[in-house]
Amino acid sequence: MMWNKKNKIRINLPSRINLTNLKNIFFLTSISYFIYISIINFENIDLQLKIRNSRIFASFAFCILSILFNGFAWTHIVKWLGLKNNFKDLTSFYILTNSLKYIPGGIWHFVERFNFLRLKTNKNLAITAILIEPYLMIASALLIGSIGLIYNTQLILLIIPAFLLNKNTIFSLVVIFARIKNKSIKFLKLTKSKKEFDSSINIKNLFPLKSFVLEVLFIIFKFCGFTFCLDVVFFGDYINLIYIFVVFCLSWSIGLVIPAAPGGIGIFEACFLFLLGNNFPQYIFIEGLIYFRFICIFSDLFLSSPLLLKKLIEKF
């Protein structure tokens, strides 16, 4: 709140930026942009999915493997944070809850993982494991995406998030991500005391190297799945894979930071097309993005369905 002494007019200034509204605006803008690009290229799009095409199955296989790497990475993150007991079901539980991100609301995989870890460890460790995992994915995606410095030297800055992920900065990262995802995890209450936080987790190594390597493999295998979807459309035509890979990493990272839709649907696609610009025919990439999105969703459901069925059988 501020007074303009000359005109004596009272001016109200916002005390805090509403992140929830910004995320919603970004989501609606992304969806609108993706729909707009799709409409103006509609005549050129030919969505005839060839299910017998080996490229489709190859894309599906790489997406399956990427999810497994993602689950292993989360398991090692929990262990890095100080999980004392060796629970063998962490990876399978992560894969099981992965499908919950497609349920409207986009928070149920957070809820299940939080409740699961809280019973096995403590609240602070559970919150940290939930929030650090997407940050780890972003840091790894940006690090390998920094190869784009061959096009723009400023992209060397993409390596910074990876260096921030260490034992000494973990509390600050969790606080920042808690604010970014304030609506998604408002049911969680992270302790405000760093001393209390440090006493509830037991990080031995400075950097989660195993988890980071696994997340790098996750991004690479996910991108391989994406390239096979593009290959269905391009039919072997040459494309600059390094440039596409950089755009993929940046778009994937943005989609993780702003999860305003179930599974980030629409945000990744819109960011990819926006960053791609007019360097390639966009209608071709729209087809590839649609194929890739369906394969990603089907991969999550394919892996989680047997685990979900097993859990229901054991329950009854």
Order of alpha helices (4+ residues) and beta strands (2+ residues): beta-beta-alpha-alpha-alpha-alpha-alpha-alpha-alpha-alpha-alpha-alpha-alpha-alpha
